[in-house]
Amino acid sequence: MPEFALRKIALVTEEIFHEGGPAPSAPRRRAAALALVKNPFAGGYAKELESAMEDLKPLGIDMADRLIAALGGDISVIDGFGKGAIVGTAGELEHGALWHVPGGYAMRERLGDSKAIVPSSKKVGAFGARIDIPLGHINAAYVRSHFDAMEVGIPDGPRPDEILFVLAMACGPRIHARMGGLKAEDVKGEDGLR
């Protein structure tokens, strides 16, 4: 069983009060949880990685719970999510893919079995690297008003033998979203697309 020793967790919260044009009636809120963990696969090649996703599930649940709390605790207002990973330079990109199940399914479970695919990004990066976490609607991938990204990073990581795992959630659409397409209130939530 791999050891993903946790070094640090950080929470970033944002309230967006203005984007030009008329002021919105309420600020848009979004948040990211970041966890720096030891990469047990750094410095070598492991043929089998998939089973290690199971070891990361408790971290995914903990981070999802922290995000929900940071956004006020009411899951009914959280309608956007995304995830990502930065693998330190002694690892490989595939180590970031370990986050697909534990990160994505943790948010789905905690947000009421949401239907849409969880947008994701990953890369190999040096100390202090940053990453754009894509955001999309939790029940329908085609809701254009919720296409967004949140740039995050931690100044002292990832070290070469670490991975920075990220989960992000948002409340509501972009401020002044006006690009048409499927509206959030028209989502059927049957297939994760519409």
C-alpha positions, 0 to 999 in steps of 0.5 A: 500500500503506497504512502501518500504522507500529507505535508500541508493542506491549504484553502483558498476562497474568493468572493468576486464583487465586480467584473466590470459592468453593473455590480452583481446582486451578490458576489460569486464565490469559489474555493480551492483545497490544495494538499501537498503529499509525498509521491511514493512513485517518485524517482522510478517507474511503477507499472501498476498505479491504479490501485493507489487511487483507493489510498487517496479516497479519504483525502478526497473526502476530507478536501471536499468536506473542507471546501463545502464548509469554506463555501458556507456548508449549503451544498444546494448553492454549490453548482460548479467543480473541478480538480487538478494536480501538479506532480513534482519533477521526480514524478511523471504526469500519470501520477497526477492521474491518480486523482481522477477517482478519489478527487472527482468521486469525493465531490460527486458524493458530497454534492448529491451524486452530481452527473457531469464529468469533473473537469480536470488538469494536471502537469509536472511542475517545479517548486512554486508552480501554479495550475489553472483548475477548470470549472464546470457545472456539476450536473451538465457539462454544456452549461456555458455560464459555468465554464471558468478556471481558478489559478492555484499553487503553493509557494513551497511545493511541490517538492520533486518527490511530492504531488499537489492535489487540488479540488475546487468548487464554485457557487453560481455562474461567471458574473455577467455570463452572457454567452448563451447555451444551456441555462443552469435552470434548464438542466435535466441532469440525466446524462451529465451533458444537458 
